Amino acid sequence: MVNLLKTPKQIIIITGATATGKSSLALHLAKMYDADIINADALQVYKGAPILTANPEEVDNVPHELYAFIDGDQVFSVMNWINKIQECLDGSKKKNHIIVGGTPMYIRTLIDGISWIPDVDPNVAKNTKELFFTLGIVDFYKMVAQADPQIVDQVSPFDSHRLQRAFNVISSTNKSIFEWRKHKMPSILNSTNAQVQKLLIHLPRDQIYQRCDARFLAMLDRGALDEVGLMMSRYPLNAPIFKAIGAKQIAEYLWGEATWEQMIENATKETRHYAKRQLTWFRSKFDDFVRVDQFGQSLQQDYSLIY
């Protein structure tokens, strides 16, 4: 177990690829340090999909914050999450906190700070969406690139979400989103006076993939089909909650557009692709994290354990 400094206040950040045991390690450390657990996963904030999003159950009176509190059709940005994290840290009765999740952008923003970008006028956002569907993604990309040439080197021509976001910002502010991002607000962790420990669960890739496959099959056994059926009755397929890995593949099966075998193959393949994207983030942008196994044992020989 990575041993942590005995300071008046501690914040332990745990991240790692999907299915690597983050929630289990978080619970173990929360019990050890009398801490609460705060969610740092972009999908676990949503209500209505506890199986597919692998929401942990609150056990042994360990408080779990920012889980399953947003409706599945609501957009929840990283800025929304940072604000909620601040509320949790300010309002918690615990002096120690475990922040855990597998969304790399959330974790890096928490540590590095966030750029403040003004709110977009809802009418602008509505017009942008209408333009996108009217023009199609190819012509929409050309229009956005003309309005904000900086997107050419920084946004994929097929990333509809980021293209619309960039167009919304420059239409509302007459300033490129990339110019806004050059000026960051300091990390909220700076004001906590806490010892911050950063842990990255590192497992061999083939082991992660095996765990991903086993986890999806376990989700099916636990009732994922019924869960997705209920989601389909409540929300459109483009609702944020359907970004949960496996949701769209199960929906295709329920619609009769895929066989049982095809659904499993497609869902497990998508889970592996997601894990691969996470690993790319961790490899390139998480050098400041201590690598640990799923039990919290340090994998770095040069890391000094401190009691």
Secondary structure, DSSP 8 states (H G I E B T S, - for coil): -------S-EEEEEEESTTS-HHHHHHHHHHHHTEEEEE--TTTTBTT-TTTTT-----TT--EESSS-B-TTS---HHHHHHHHHHHHHH-S-SEEEEE-S-HHHHHHHHH-EE------HHHHHHHHHHHHHH-HHHHHHHHHHH-GGGGGTS-TT-HHHHHHHHHHHHHHSS-HHHHTTSEE--GGGGS--EEEEEEE---HHHHHHHHHHHHHHHHHHTHHHHHHHHHHHS-TTSGGGGSTTHHHHHHHHTTSS-HHHHHHHHHHHHHHHHHHHHHHHHHH-TTSEEE-TT--B--TT-----
